[in-house]
Amino acid sequence: MAQEPYRALLRRLAATAVGATLGVTCAGDEREPEDDATGEPSGAPGAPGEAAPREITLDPPLDFALSPYTGWTRAHHEALFARMCLGLAEHVSDDGAWVEASWSGFDGSRSYMAITRMLLGVGAWLAEPSNPAVFRVRGIELDLIELARAALLSGTDPASAGYWGDIVRGEQLEVEAAFVAQFLVDSRERVWATLDEPARAQVMAWLSANDTTYQSNWVLFPATRNIARAVLGYPVDPAALAAQLDVMESMYVGDGWYADGKPGSYDYYNSFVIHPGLLWWAVQLGDTDPARRDRVIRRARAFVDHLVHFFDERGAAVAFGRSLSYRAAVLAGIQALEHSGASPLAPGLARRLSSGNLKFHVGARVDAEDRALDGHDLLRAGLIAEEHAILEGYHEHGAQYFMSRALDALRLPPEHPYWSAIEAPAPADTGSFEHVIPAVGLSLDHAPEVGAVTLMPTALESSASLRDKYGRLAYSSQYYFHAANVTPPFPSDSLVVSAALDEFSSLRGEPLAGLVAPGFAFTRYTIAPEGPMDWINRHELASAGVAHDGATLRVSCARSSLSEHALLREGGASLALDERARWQVLPWSRPALHVESEAGAVLLVGVHGYDRVELAEPLANRPNVIDPSARYPLLSDDDPALSAACVVSYQRLGARADELAPYEHLVAEVSVDGELVELALSDGQEVWINMSPETDLRTVTLGGASVTGRLRFARVDPARGRVTAVGAELVVVAPLVADAAEPWSFALDADAGDEPPDSTRPSVLDCRLQDAATLRCELSGPATIDAPWTAPSRAWGRVIGTGWRVIDSVAAGQPYALSPARFDELAGAQALSHATVELRRG
């Protein structure tokens, strides 16, 4: 690879006023006379008395003793950082502030965003004194200080050809300026300290104080500028900064999650921007407001306790929401907590997640050219490789360099436990899990036989142009979705849609209601009409997903409006097809289609209400976000209904052709009574779901257990000793263990502390018998548990994932009461909306 662009830059800077200000030298540009004794250029790095620049190899050896899950060590993170820096240095413009490279799919070839966003990674690198500012990679010597100073001085100088422009409220430079501000603080000992006063004045004149912007995650960008000014000793209005932090905090909804500007706007921006931005304030200025600092850290801890469940065994995170081309930037929340010193994660777990996700995006070798980085060492714009279908309109070329946030851990010294601890298993490494985030209505499940994490959202809202990235009924870490669009025809992968004229030309509408429980997600949403009475007709569609050992059972009911009939159509997961792909309609008594390719396998079965199944035809200009050839199985209902119409299906991901036999009769029986649906499964489990808009007080008996309340959902698994109930005024009575002298009884109190009783607010009770003497319950409210204790027992209240516990004594034969105050103490400790209680007897 040619070295001229970087060396030419040094020549140009050395000959200009900017170069003089920066003190750039031309060492290494021309060959200097060699020292007779050493053969090294005299006065150059590596001359007698000076250490030669460290060589960073792009293919360091894997170490499965230290990192049994990924093989990656700090050397691999360093290699990725060095390669990204090299790509930019090799394509930097004459003025030093832009990258001159043509990324396919974008107009123009100049990008300042690649520079400003890579500065986040450079700042983290320079913050650690043991990281060399000068190193060699692919035989090229890089001086990060000189590169950064050139960019700063040129990019902030209105008289320079490389000037980035004025910072205008609501425009992109407001975002990029925040990254420059953070870089100045992170690298202040090695960059800021070397600038003379005129240079500092120029940078700070550009990086002026600011107190207004969009009321979303954007509020943290001017806040970051203000934080940097305060840290570096420049004037800032403390009230303005406090107001900006107040705006962000006002969007907190619980369980560690913030809304991004409006209700229902929940996505990875919590990890991309919100938690890293707030934690950076906590580290830099948190002592000025200890109460706020403690809230910020407490909520960030709660967030990462949930975030660890979004990653599968390969390190891939569930793909949903916008800005997925930022790739591994989803790790930023985890690494910001590591930097703050307040992470609840074991260091080996934090590194396992980071290394795994980076490795997933980059490939088995850091120097690979078939995934995130190309043959010019530049980041492609896409989710995995070059995939423009994933991009949003605001993604200019270079925006993908936000991935540098995933390299923030390089600010930690090599001896830090983050790097020295043995990798610890992620939740997906340890087997199956069902995990819920009630405050934002997200339900996640993982089955090792599938090898993917599935997300079922219930209350996400977004604009029509982004609805495919938020509005599907399921998202996956392995099976991706079709691209967002606003004109028909619309893809219906991972979606149930209703139509009247068999055109299916309407997008899913806004969510009206939703709730989650372990292994369960319920949502009700609208479907715009197709008929001529658009101004008065409207469909409502309720859909419930139930996770079951790697399969997802789905019950959906449509309510048609006035005279417009309802037809239902359901798409399965989208699968990239190759020349060896195969698909077949199975000769089962129910419509069933199996699709298999190198990318995976999908089985979709219509259990009730569907008449046929087919493989959906490709949609022009509606590609899957990783492969234009992707298609999905499609169930259809050919019998229109004037009233409520309910259908039942199930999908199994990952099942190959020779593994299908156990799934033919997975659902043994189906009973549909209006909008009340009961399923009997082949393994003895029984499921009951109320799909109607309202719930009424009733008692349901399943598998020997009795569940009473205003029920939405009940599930009993006698073989595993599990009972799950969702509803208000819950009372559950179940034997759970064959030799129990009396049934075990559970009640959830609707009274939430000082608030008046609310008989309509749903609660969640999910109890599982761990063994004959141990019961583990997830609770979303105060509860009373009455069991046939035979000896004094102990109960542990524990916030999920944090390891924080409270121990109570339980007298023999007495019920254990988790009072409203006690529940608040348990769940509120990390700002979570539910708690876990473990009971033991004997």
C-alpha positions, 0 to 999 in steps of 0.5 A: 500500500502506498505511503505517500499520502501520509508522508506528503501531509507531513511535508506540507504541514512542515512547510506551512504556518500550521505546521510551524505552530504544531511543531511538525517535523519531517522525520522519516520523510526523507532518508537521513544519513545512517549512523555508522554504528547502528545503521539507523537514521540519526535523529530519527525514532530508533536512533541511539538513546531513543526507543524505536516505534512499536510495531502493531501487527494486524494478526496477533495470535489467539489466546484461548487460555486467557480468552476461552470464548473469543481468543482475543486479547488487548493486542487484537483491540490494538490491531483494530485501532491501528488499522482504522487509524492507518486507513484514515491516515492513508487517505487524509486530505492535504489540509489534514482535516478530511478524509478523501476516499470514495465510499460506494453509495455516497455522493462525493468523496470527502468526509470530516465525520470519519476524522471527528468520530475516530478522534473518540478512539484516538482520545481513549488511546492517548489517555493511557500513558503506556499507549505509544503516540507513535507506532508502526503498522503495515510498515508505516509509521503513524504519529497520532498526536501530529495527525490529531493536531493537524485535524484540530488546527485546520478543521477549526480555522475559518481561514483554512481550506479544511475548515469543518464549518460553523456549529449551527443548532440542529445541524450535524456539526453540533454532534461532531463537535461533542466528539472533538470536545471529548477528545480534547479532555481525554488527550489533554496531557498529550495534545492540548498541553502541546498547543500554544495559546493562539491555537487553544483560542482558535479551537475554543472559539469554534467549540463555543458554549451552548445551551439549546438543541433538540430535546433528545439524545442530542441534548448531550452533545452541547452538554459535552462541549460545556463539560469540556470547556469547564474541565479545560478552564473555559467559561460555562454557565453551570445552570445551562449545563445542569438544565441539559442534564435535567432534560436527559434525566427527564426521559428516564423510564426505568430499568436503566433505559431512557426514551430518546425524545418521545415515549416509545423511542427505545433503542441502542442510542441508550448505549451509543450516546445516552449512558456514555454521555452521562457517565462522562459527565459523572467522571469529569464533573460528578463531584459537583452534584453527587446525587445526580452522579449516583443516579447516573451510575445506578441507572447505567448499571441497571442498563448493562445488566439488561444489555448483556442479554442482547448478545448471542454466542458469536458476539452479535447483538440483536439487530433492531432500530436505527443507526445499526451501521455504527456496529460495535458502538453498542458496546459503548455503555459497557466500556463507559462503565468500565472507565468510571470504575462502577461496572457491575459486570465481571471484567472477564464478562465485559471483555468477552462481550466486547471482543466477541462483538468486535470479532463478529463485525471484523472477522476471524482476523483483524486484517480481513477484508470481507467484512467491516473493513475493506482493502484500503483499511476503511470502514464499510458502511453497513451492518456487517460488510457493505450493506446500504439497505441498513443506512438512514438518510442522515448517514453521510460517508464516514458516519460509520466511524462511530464504531470507534466508541467500541475501542474506549477500553484501550484507555485502560492500562494492560494490567487492568483486570479488564484485560488480565482477567480470564474471559467469563461466559455471557448469558448466551454462553451458559444456555437458555434464558428468557429475559424481560425489560418491563419498563420498555416492553422488551422480551428476549429469549435465547436457545443454544440449539438456535444460536441466536437471541430473539427480541420481541418488542411491544411498545416501540414507536417511530416514524413511518420511514423507520417502522421496519426497524422498530415495528416488527414483532420479532428481531434476531441476532442472526436472522435479519429484516427487510429494509425500511420503506414508506411506499408499498408493497411492504415486506411482512417478514416477522409481522402479522398484517391485516387487509381487506382487499387482499392487497396488504399495502398498509404498514403496521400502525402505532402500538396501542398497548403492550406488556411483557413477562418471561417468555411472553410479549403482548402488543396491540396495534392498528392497521390502516384500512385499504378500502374506500372508507379510509377516513372511518375504517380502522383495524386493530390487531393483537399479537402475543408471542410465547417463547418455547425451547427455541420456538416461538408460538404466536397468537394473533387476533384481528378486529375489523372495522365496520363493514371492512373484512379482515384477512390475515397474513403472517411472515416468518423470519427473513433468510438470506438464500444462496445457490444451495438453498432449499425450501419445501412445503411439508406434507403435514396436516397443517400448512408448514414451510421449511427454508434452509441455506448456509445462513440458517433455517426457518420452519413456519407452521400455521396451527389454526386459522391459516389456509396456505403457506408459501415462500414470499417473492423477492420485493424489488428495492426492498432488500434484507439488510444483509442480503438482497436475495433474502426471502421469508415463509408466508402464511395466508388466511383466505377466509375473511371475517367480519368480526374478530379473527384469531390465528395461531402459528409457531416458528422454529429457527435453526432446525435443519431438514433432518431435525423437523420430526419433533415439531410436527405436533409441537402444538397438540391441541388448540381451543379458540373461544372468541378471543380466548385461546388455549394451547396444549403442547406436546411436552405437557405445557399448557398456555392460556391467552386473553387477546381481547382489549380488556381483561376480566376477573376469572379463574383458569386451571392449567396442568393442575395449577389454578390461576385467578385474576384479571388475566392476560396470560397464564402458562404452566409447565408441570414437568419443570415446576413452572407457573407464569401469570400476567394480570391484575389481582393475581392469585396462583395455587400450584403443587409444583412438586409431587410430594408437597403436602399442600399446594404452594400459593402465591399472591401479587398485591396490586397496592404499590406502596403509598399509591392507592390500589390499582385493580387494573394494572397488570403484574407478572409472577413467574415462579420456577422450581429450581429443585425440590426445595428451592423456588425462584420467582420473578415479581413485578410487584409486592407479593405473598408466597405461602408454601409448606415449609418444613423447617426454618428457611431463608429468602433472598431478594436479589436484583437481577444481574447485580449480585446485590442481595437482602436476606430475611428469615422465614419462620417454619410454616409461615408465608413469606411476605414481600411488602410494598416497601420491601419490594421497592427496596429490592427493585428500586436499588438499581432502578428496576421495575421487578425483583427476584426472590429465591425461597428455600425450605428444609 
